[in-house]
């Protein structure tokens, strides 16, 4: 009964936590690889992979960067968590938990700084949008992103439609030969629900009109103000999403650390058992093996007794390993065992 009781008290790695972490990270890994593949495919279609210098040609944000960076981070984390859990690798599990914890604290710091420095964040957002307005025609992905934002938030420019003067195709200078001069992109236009076909020229010459006349054709509010209003209207949903992501990250960190603790406990138990086994009496097979080796070396009776006493019953593991597992014992160990005659035979 005592042996059975001791067996059940031995530490072991929890299978539920291990395979749950493995399955979760498999999904995470696949999604990251998918995002990364989409980003690389988009770069390949734009010729960036064949000409890396094209990355610096764009004045604004290349949205493909989001797919590449997010996909790369997700792939690295998913790989570390997946393989670390499956192979019970403490290094990968620690890397996974530390990296995930670093991302969590960066998100927390960004949220606190955004709340404290709201005015500065607003100015930086205005600057960011205006920089992307300048590069509107330089990249099709950036163009689609700006059009989506202006349509979704019913806005135009960072502060208003006149921000499109920053773009060389839409500015109102007399030297601008573009047909889009003094206009805005179609995404700024107020859509008519009765129109089945999108009118991409609805924003032509619209800024030549008075501001009151513009309100019937285009959205006159800036995207920064509309984005802030959207955040206030959907504060509960946004906060719930951020809290959910944070809890998921904390749960992953705790699960990985718990698995690391289980693995360390099992290794410590193994080491303790191996240390204790060196002090156990030898088995019958060990004794017989030692006798066979002693006879094969033509040892006399006194040397055989010394051999068995010093090798099989010794507290030094090196004696057992050398004499029982190897067919060619080291002569120096034979001398140490007191069998000088056997050492001379070697």
C-alpha positions as CSV (number, residue, x, y, z in Angstrom):
1,X,0.0,0.0,0.0
2,X,2.9,2.4,0.8
3,X,4.3,1.8,-2.7
4,X,1.0,2.6,-4.4
5,X,0.5,5.6,-2.2
6,X,4.0,6.9,-3.1
7,X,3.3,6.3,-6.8
8,X,0.2,8.5,-6.9
9,X,2.0,11.2,-5.0
10,X,4.7,11.6,-7.7
11,X,4.5,14.9,-9.7
12,X,3.4,14.7,-13.3
13,X,2.7,17.1,-16.2
14,X,-1.0,17.9,-16.4
15,X,-2.3,16.6,-19.8
16,X,-5.3,18.9,-19.9
17,X,-3.3,22.1,-19.6
18,X,-0.6,20.8,-21.9
19,X,-2.8,19.8,-24.8
20,X,-5.1,22.8,-24.3
21,X,-2.1,25.1,-24.7
22,X,-0.9,23.0,-27.6
23,X,-4.3,23.2,-29.4
24,X,-4.7,26.9,-28.7
25,X,-1.3,27.7,-30.1
26,X,-1.9,25.5,-33.2
27,X,-4.8,27.8,-34.1
28,X,-2.7,30.8,-33.2
29,X,0.2,29.6,-35.3
30,X,-2.0,28.8,-38.4
31,X,-3.7,32.3,-38.3
32,X,-0.3,33.9,-38.0
33,X,1.1,32.0,-40.9
34,X,-2.0,32.9,-42.9
35,X,-1.6,36.7,-42.1
36,X,2.1,36.5,-43.0
37,X,1.3,34.7,-46.3
38,X,-1.2,37.3,-47.2
39,X,1.3,40.1,-46.5
40,X,4.0,38.5,-48.5
41,X,1.6,37.7,-51.4
42,X,0.5,41.4,-51.4
43,X,4.2,42.5,-51.5
44,X,4.9,40.1,-54.2
45,X,2.0,41.5,-56.3
46,X,3.3,45.0,-55.8
47,X,6.9,44.0,-56.7
48,X,8.3,44.8,-53.3
49,X,9.9,41.4,-52.8
50,X,11.9,41.9,-56.0
51,X,12.8,45.5,-55.1
52,X,13.1,46.0,-51.4
53,X,13.8,49.7,-51.8
54,X,10.1,50.2,-52.9
55,X,9.2,50.0,-49.2
56,X,10.8,53.5,-48.7
57,X,9.1,55.0,-51.7
58,X,5.7,55.3,-50.0
59,X,5.2,58.4,-48.0
60,X,2.4,57.0,-45.9
61,X,1.5,53.7,-44.2
62,X,1.6,50.5,-46.3
63,X,-1.2,48.4,-44.8
64,X,0.6,45.3,-45.8
65,X,3.0,46.0,-42.9
66,X,0.2,45.3,-40.5
67,X,-0.3,41.8,-42.0
68,X,3.4,41.1,-42.0
69,X,4.2,42.3,-38.5
70,X,1.0,40.8,-36.9
71,X,1.4,37.6,-38.8
72,X,5.1,37.3,-37.9
73,X,4.5,37.9,-34.2
74,X,1.6,35.4,-34.1
75,X,3.7,32.8,-35.9
76,X,6.6,33.1,-33.5
77,X,4.4,33.0,-30.5
78,X,2.3,30.1,-31.9
79,X,5.4,28.1,-32.7
80,X,7.0,28.6,-29.3
81,X,3.8,27.8,-27.4
82,X,2.9,24.8,-29.7
83,X,6.3,23.1,-29.8
84,X,7.1,24.1,-26.2
85,X,3.9,22.4,-24.9
86,X,4.1,19.3,-27.1
87,X,7.8,18.6,-26.4
88,X,7.6,20.0,-22.8
89,X,10.5,22.4,-23.7
90,X,10.8,24.8,-20.8
91,X,12.9,27.3,-22.9
92,X,10.2,27.7,-25.5
93,X,7.5,27.9,-22.9
94,X,9.4,30.6,-21.0
95,X,10.0,32.5,-24.2
96,X,6.3,32.3,-25.0
97,X,5.2,33.5,-21.6
98,X,7.8,36.3,-21.5
99,X,7.1,37.5,-25.0
100,X,3.3,37.4,-24.4
101,X,3.8,39.3,-21.1
102,X,5.9,41.9,-22.9
103,X,3.1,42.5,-25.4
104,X,0.6,42.7,-22.6
105,X,2.5,45.4,-20.8
106,X,3.1,47.3,-24.0
107,X,-0.6,47.3,-24.6
108,X,-1.3,48.4,-21.0
109,X,1.3,51.2,-21.3
110,X,-0.1,52.4,-24.6
111,X,-3.6,52.5,-23.2
112,X,-2.5,54.5,-20.1
113,X,-0.4,56.9,-22.2
114,X,-3.3,57.4,-24.7
115,X,-5.6,58.3,-21.8
116,X,-3.1,60.7,-20.1
117,X,-1.9,62.4,-23.3
118,X,-5.2,62.6,-25.2
119,X,-4.4,65.9,-26.8
120,X,-1.0,64.8,-28.0
121,X,-2.4,61.6,-29.4
122,X,-5.0,63.6,-31.3
123,X,-2.4,65.8,-32.9
124,X,-0.3,62.8,-33.8
125,X,-3.4,61.1,-35.3
126,X,-4.1,64.3,-37.4
127,X,-0.5,64.3,-38.6
128,X,-0.6,60.6,-39.4
129,X,-3.8,60.9,-41.5
130,X,-2.5,63.9,-43.3
131,X,0.7,62.1,-44.2
132,X,-1.4,59.3,-45.6
133,X,-3.6,61.8,-47.5
134,X,-0.5,63.0,-49.3
135,X,0.4,59.4,-50.4
136,X,-3.2,58.5,-51.3
137,X,-2.4,57.7,-55.0
138,X,0.9,56.1,-54.3
139,X,-0.3,52.7,-53.1
140,X,-3.5,50.9,-53.9
141,X,-3.7,49.3,-50.5
142,X,-3.4,52.6,-48.7
143,X,-6.0,54.1,-51.0
144,X,-8.4,51.3,-50.2
145,X,-7.8,51.7,-46.5
146,X,-8.5,55.5,-46.6
147,X,-11.6,55.0,-48.6
148,X,-12.9,52.4,-46.2
149,X,-12.2,54.6,-43.2
150,X,-13.9,57.7,-44.8
151,X,-17.0,55.6,-45.8
152,X,-17.3,53.8,-42.5
153,X,-17.0,56.9,-40.3
154,X,-18.7,59.2,-42.8
155,X,-15.8,61.7,-42.7
156,X,-13.4,63.4,-45.1
157,X,-9.8,64.2,-44.3
158,X,-8.3,64.5,-40.9
159,X,-10.1,67.7,-39.8
160,X,-12.2,68.3,-42.9
161,X,-12.3,68.2,-46.7
162,X,-9.7,71.0,-47.1
163,X,-7.0,68.5,-45.9
164,X,-7.1,67.1,-49.4
165,X,-5.2,70.2,-50.5
166,X,-2.1,68.3,-49.2
167,X,-2.5,65.8,-52.1
168,X,-1.0,66.9,-55.4
169,X,-4.0,65.5,-57.4
170,X,-6.7,67.2,-55.3
171,X,-5.2,70.5,-54.3
172,X,-6.8,73.8,-55.5
173,X,-3.7,75.6,-56.8
174,X,-3.9,77.1,-60.2
175,X,-0.9,75.1,-61.5
176,X,-2.6,71.8,-60.8
177,X,-3.5,70.2,-64.1
178,X,-5.3,67.3,-62.6
179,X,-9.0,66.7,-63.4
180,X,-9.5,66.0,-59.6
181,X,-8.4,69.6,-58.8
182,X,-10.4,71.1,-55.9
183,X,-12.2,67.7,-55.4
184,X,-12.2,64.9,-52.9
185,X,-12.2,61.1,-53.3
186,X,-15.5,59.4,-53.9
187,X,-15.4,57.9,-50.4
188,X,-16.1,61.4,-49.0
189,X,-19.4,61.7,-51.0
190,X,-22.8,61.2,-49.4
191,X,-24.1,58.1,-50.9
192,X,-27.6,58.1,-52.5
193,X,-29.3,54.8,-51.5
194,X,-31.2,54.8,-54.8
195,X,-27.9,54.6,-56.8
196,X,-27.0,51.1,-57.9
197,X,-23.7,52.0,-59.5
198,X,-21.0,53.8,-57.5
199,X,-20.2,57.3,-59.0
200,X,-16.4,57.6,-58.6
201,X,-16.5,61.2,-59.9
202,X,-19.0,62.5,-57.4
203,X,-16.3,64.5,-55.6
204,X,-15.0,66.5,-58.6
205,X,-14.9,70.3,-58.1
206,X,-17.0,70.0,-55.0
207,X,-14.6,72.2,-52.9
208,X,-15.3,75.1,-55.3
209,X,-18.7,75.3,-53.8
210,X,-19.6,77.1,-50.5
211,X,-19.4,75.1,-47.3
212,X,-23.2,74.9,-46.9
213,X,-23.5,73.6,-50.5
214,X,-20.8,71.0,-49.9
215,X,-22.8,69.5,-47.0
216,X,-25.4,68.0,-49.4
217,X,-22.7,66.3,-51.5
218,X,-19.9,65.3,-49.2
219,X,-19.1,64.6,-45.6
220,X,-17.7,67.8,-44.1
221,X,-16.6,66.4,-40.7
222,X,-13.0,65.2,-40.1
223,X,-12.1,61.6,-39.5
224,X,-10.3,62.3,-36.2
225,X,-13.5,63.8,-34.6
226,X,-15.7,61.1,-36.1
227,X,-13.3,58.4,-34.7
228,X,-13.5,59.9,-31.2
229,X,-17.3,60.0,-31.4
230,X,-17.3,56.4,-32.5
231,X,-15.2,55.4,-29.6
232,X,-17.5,57.2,-27.2
233,X,-20.6,55.6,-28.7
234,X,-19.0,52.1,-28.6
235,X,-17.0,52.4,-25.4
236,X,-18.4,49.3,-23.8
237,X,-17.7,47.1,-26.8
238,X,-14.2,48.5,-27.3
239,X,-13.4,48.1,-23.6
240,X,-14.9,44.6,-23.6
241,X,-12.6,43.6,-26.6
242,X,-9.5,44.9,-24.9
243,X,-10.3,43.3,-21.6
244,X,-11.1,40.0,-23.4
245,X,-7.7,40.1,-25.2
246,X,-5.9,41.0,-22.0
247,X,-7.5,38.1,-20.1
248,X,-6.7,35.7,-22.9
249,X,-3.0,36.8,-22.7
250,X,-2.9,36.4,-18.9
251,X,-4.5,33.0,-19.2
252,X,-1.9,31.9,-21.7
253,X,0.9,33.2,-19.6
254,X,-0.4,31.4,-16.5
255,X,-1.0,28.2,-18.4
256,X,2.6,28.2,-19.8
257,X,4.1,29.0,-16.4
258,X,2.1,26.2,-14.7
259,X,3.3,23.8,-17.4
260,X,6.9,24.9,-16.8
261,X,6.4,24.3,-13.0
262,X,5.1,20.8,-13.6
263,X,8.0,19.9,-15.9
264,X,10.5,21.2,-13.4
265,X,8.8,19.2,-10.6
266,X,8.9,16.0,-12.7
267,X,12.6,16.5,-13.5
268,X,13.4,17.2,-9.9
269,X,11.6,14.0,-8.9
270,X,13.5,12.0,-11.6
271,X,16.8,13.4,-10.4
272,X,15.9,12.5,-6.8
273,X,15.0,9.0,-7.7
274,X,18.2,8.5,-9.7
275,X,20.3,9.8,-6.8
276,X,18.5,7.4,-4.4
277,X,18.9,4.5,-6.8
278,X,22.7,4.7,-6.5
279,X,22.4,3.6,-2.9
280,X,20.1,0.6,-3.6
281,X,21.5,-3.0,-3.5
282,X,22.4,-4.4,-6.9
283,X,20.1,-6.6,-8.8
284,X,20.7,-10.3,-9.5
285,X,21.5,-9.5,-13.2
286,X,24.1,-7.0,-12.1
287,X,25.8,-9.5,-9.8
288,X,25.8,-12.2,-12.5
289,X,27.2,-9.8,-15.0
290,X,30.0,-8.8,-12.7
291,X,30.8,-12.4,-12.1
292,X,30.9,-13.2,-15.8
293,X,33.3,-10.2,-16.4
294,X,35.5,-11.2,-13.4
295,X,35.8,-14.8,-14.8
296,X,36.5,-13.5,-18.3
297,X,39.4,-11.5,-16.9
298,X,40.8,-14.7,-15.2
299,X,40.7,-13.1,-11.8
300,X,41.6,-15.2,-8.8
301,X,39.1,-15.7,-6.0
302,X,40.4,-12.8,-3.8
303,X,40.2,-10.4,-6.8
304,X,36.7,-11.6,-7.6
305,X,35.5,-10.8,-4.2
306,X,37.2,-7.4,-4.3
307,X,35.7,-6.9,-7.7
308,X,32.2,-7.7,-6.6
309,X,32.6,-5.7,-3.4
310,X,34.1,-2.6,-5.0
311,X,32.2,-2.6,-8.3
312,X,28.7,-4.0,-7.7
313,X,28.2,-2.9,-4.2
314,X,30.1,0.4,-4.5
315,X,28.4,3.7,-3.9
316,X,30.3,5.2,-6.9
317,X,28.1,5.0,-10.0
318,X,31.2,5.2,-12.3
319,X,32.3,1.7,-11.2
320,X,28.9,0.2,-12.1
321,X,28.8,1.9,-15.5
322,X,32.4,1.0,-16.5
323,X,32.4,-2.7,-15.3
324,X,28.8,-3.8,-15.9
325,X,27.9,-1.9,-19.1
326,X,31.2,-2.0,-20.9
327,X,33.2,-5.0,-22.2
328,X,36.6,-3.3,-21.8
329,X,37.0,-2.0,-18.3
330,X,39.4,0.9,-17.7
331,X,42.7,-0.5,-16.2
332,X,42.9,2.5,-13.9
333,X,39.6,1.6,-12.3
334,X,40.8,-2.0,-12.0
335,X,43.8,-0.7,-10.0
336,X,41.5,1.4,-7.9
337,X,39.5,-1.8,-7.2
338,X,42.6,-3.4,-5.9
339,X,43.1,-6.0,-8.7
340,X,46.6,-5.2,-9.9
341,X,46.9,-8.6,-11.7
342,X,43.8,-7.9,-13.8
343,X,45.0,-4.4,-14.6
344,X,48.2,-5.9,-16.1
345,X,46.2,-8.1,-18.4
346,X,44.6,-5.0,-20.0
